[in-house]
Amino acid sequence: MPRAPSTPGMPRTPTSPGMRVMTAARSAPLQKEKVEGPLGKRLAGEASNQVLNAVSILKEFVADFRQRDRFFKYKASIVAGWLAMSVASFAIACPGSTVQTGDMDARLVLGDKLDRPSLTIWNESDEPWVDIVVTVNEQYQTAVPAVAPGEFMTITPKQLNGRAGAAPADLRFNSLRMRSRDDSADLTEDLRKEWERLQGKR
């Protein structure tokens, strides 16, 4: 019998029973290549890659900046200077950056009369103490407007007040903290040494 003419443009279907159509599809997914080696070396290698990338980016930035015109560099320098001045102004204005913690160059003298306890604090610094708040035994406080360099203030139980009211007349000074407008200090250790001095005299 004559063969039927094939349709132009259509692929021929294999007629041989022994032939199979093969595809390029994989029978199983491709497994990721495992990174061998100790964890420390792998982390070090990754860190090294990150450093190299950062250096490369920085070099590109510098090269790009050098290619800019003079007007762009002038504006960039103005902006950088303004940022530096803003950061410096903020650091100066921030209270936490100006208030320092130290001993305030204070010298303590305890009164030797047990029935009339008193504490004298000398300002041996070169600057006046202003807006002073003295805290005794973590519960009693008193405020003093100012103490000039070389001057002193005397604290007695009559001047101290707490949440429960005035301090007892026979109050023993066990701890002492002091702060001013520009400084603060924990003078408890100095107070302990002063008590030891008084006990040695007796």
Secondary structure as GFF3:
##gff-version 3
##sequence-region A 1 202
A	DSSP	alpha_helix	39	67	.	.	.	ID=ss1
A	DSSP	alpha_helix	70	93	.	.	.	ID=ss2
A	DSSP	alpha_helix	95	98	.	.	.	ID=ss3
A	DSSP	beta_strand	100	101	.	.	.	ID=ss4
A	DSSP	beta_strand	106	110	.	.	.	ID=ss5
A	DSSP	beta_strand	119	123	.	.	.	ID=ss6
A	DSSP	beta_strand	129	136	.	.	.	ID=ss7
A	DSSP	beta_strand	140	147	.	.	.	ID=ss8
A	DSSP	beta_strand	152	155	.	.	.	ID=ss9
A	DSSP	three_ten_helix	157	159	.	.	.	ID=ss10
A	DSSP	beta_strand	161	162	.	.	.	ID=ss11
A	DSSP	beta_strand	165	166	.	.	.	ID=ss12
A	DSSP	beta_strand	176	179	.	.	.	ID=ss13
A	DSSP	beta_strand	183	186	.	.	.	ID=ss14
A	DSSP	alpha_helix	188	201	.	.	.	ID=ss15
###
